[in-house]
C-alpha cells in the first residue's frame, strides 16, 4: 500500500515535470526578459529625445523673448531719436 502511494507520487511528479518542460516556462521567461529590456531601451531613447526637444523649445522661447526685447528697444530708440532730432520742425518759430 505504501509502495503504491510512493509509485503514484513518483508518477505524478514525473507528469508534472514533463508538463513544466512542455510549457517551456524558462524560454517564455527569457523571451519576456528580452522584451522588457528592449522596451526599456526604447523608453530611454524616447526620454533622451524628449529632453533634447524640451531644451530646444526652451532655447526658442528665450530667443523669442530676446527678439521681442530688441524690437521694443529699437522702437524706443527710433521714437527717442525722432523726438530729439535737430532737424525736427518746431511749431514755435
C-alpha positions as CSV (number, residue, x, y, z in Angstrom):
1,X,0.0,0.0,0.0
2,X,2.7,2.5,0.9
3,X,4.7,1.3,-2.1
4,X,1.7,2.1,-4.4
5,X,1.4,5.5,-2.9
6,X,5.1,6.2,-3.5
7,X,4.8,4.9,-7.1
8,X,1.7,7.1,-7.6
9,X,3.5,10.1,-6.2
10,X,6.6,9.5,-8.4
11,X,4.3,9.1,-11.4
12,X,2.6,12.4,-10.6
13,X,6.0,14.1,-10.1
14,X,7.2,12.8,-13.5
15,X,4.0,14.0,-15.2
16,X,4.3,17.5,-13.6
17,X,8.0,17.7,-14.6
18,X,7.1,16.8,-18.1
19,X,4.3,19.4,-18.2
20,X,6.7,22.0,-17.0
21,X,9.2,21.1,-19.7
22,X,6.5,21.1,-22.3
23,X,5.2,24.5,-21.2
24,X,8.7,25.9,-21.7
25,X,8.5,28.4,-18.8
26,X,12.2,29.1,-18.9
27,X,12.1,30.1,-22.6
28,X,9.0,32.2,-22.0
29,X,10.7,34.0,-19.1
30,X,13.8,34.6,-21.2
31,X,11.6,35.9,-24.1
32,X,9.8,38.3,-21.7
33,X,13.1,39.5,-20.2
34,X,14.4,40.3,-23.7
35,X,11.2,42.1,-24.5
36,X,11.4,44.1,-21.3
37,X,15.0,45.1,-21.9
38,X,14.1,46.2,-25.5
39,X,11.2,48.3,-24.2
40,X,13.4,49.9,-21.5
41,X,15.9,50.8,-24.3
42,X,13.1,52.3,-26.3
43,X,11.9,54.3,-23.3
44,X,15.4,55.6,-22.6
45,X,15.8,56.7,-26.2
46,X,12.4,58.4,-26.2
47,X,13.2,60.1,-22.9
48,X,16.5,61.4,-24.4
49,X,14.7,62.7,-27.4
50,X,12.1,64.4,-25.2
51,X,14.8,66.0,-23.2
52,X,16.5,67.3,-26.3
53,X,13.2,68.7,-27.7
54,X,12.5,70.4,-24.4
55,X,15.9,72.1,-24.4
56,X,15.3,73.2,-28.0
57,X,11.8,74.6,-27.1
58,X,13.4,76.4,-24.1
59,X,16.0,77.9,-26.4
60,X,13.4,79.0,-28.9
61,X,11.3,80.6,-26.1
62,X,14.4,82.5,-24.9
63,X,15.2,83.6,-28.4
64,X,11.7,84.9,-28.9
65,X,11.9,86.9,-25.7
66,X,15.2,88.4,-26.7
67,X,13.8,89.3,-30.2
68,X,10.8,91.0,-28.6
69,X,13.1,92.9,-26.2
70,X,15.2,94.0,-29.2
71,X,12.2,95.1,-31.2
72,X,10.9,97.1,-28.2
73,X,14.3,98.8,-27.7
74,X,14.6,99.6,-31.4
75,X,11.2,101.2,-31.3
76,X,12.2,103.2,-28.2
77,X,15.4,104.4,-29.9
78,X,13.5,105.3,-33.1
79,X,10.9,107.2,-31.1
80,X,13.5,109.0,-29.0
81,X,15.7,110.0,-31.9
82,X,12.6,111.3,-33.8
83,X,11.7,113.3,-30.7
84,X,15.1,114.8,-30.2
85,X,16.2,115.2,-33.8
86,X,17.9,118.5,-34.6
87,X,16.0,118.5,-37.9
88,X,12.7,118.5,-36.3
89,X,10.5,121.4,-37.3
90,X,9.4,123.4,-34.4
91,X,6.0,124.9,-34.3
92,X,7.2,127.9,-32.2
93,X,9.2,129.7,-34.9
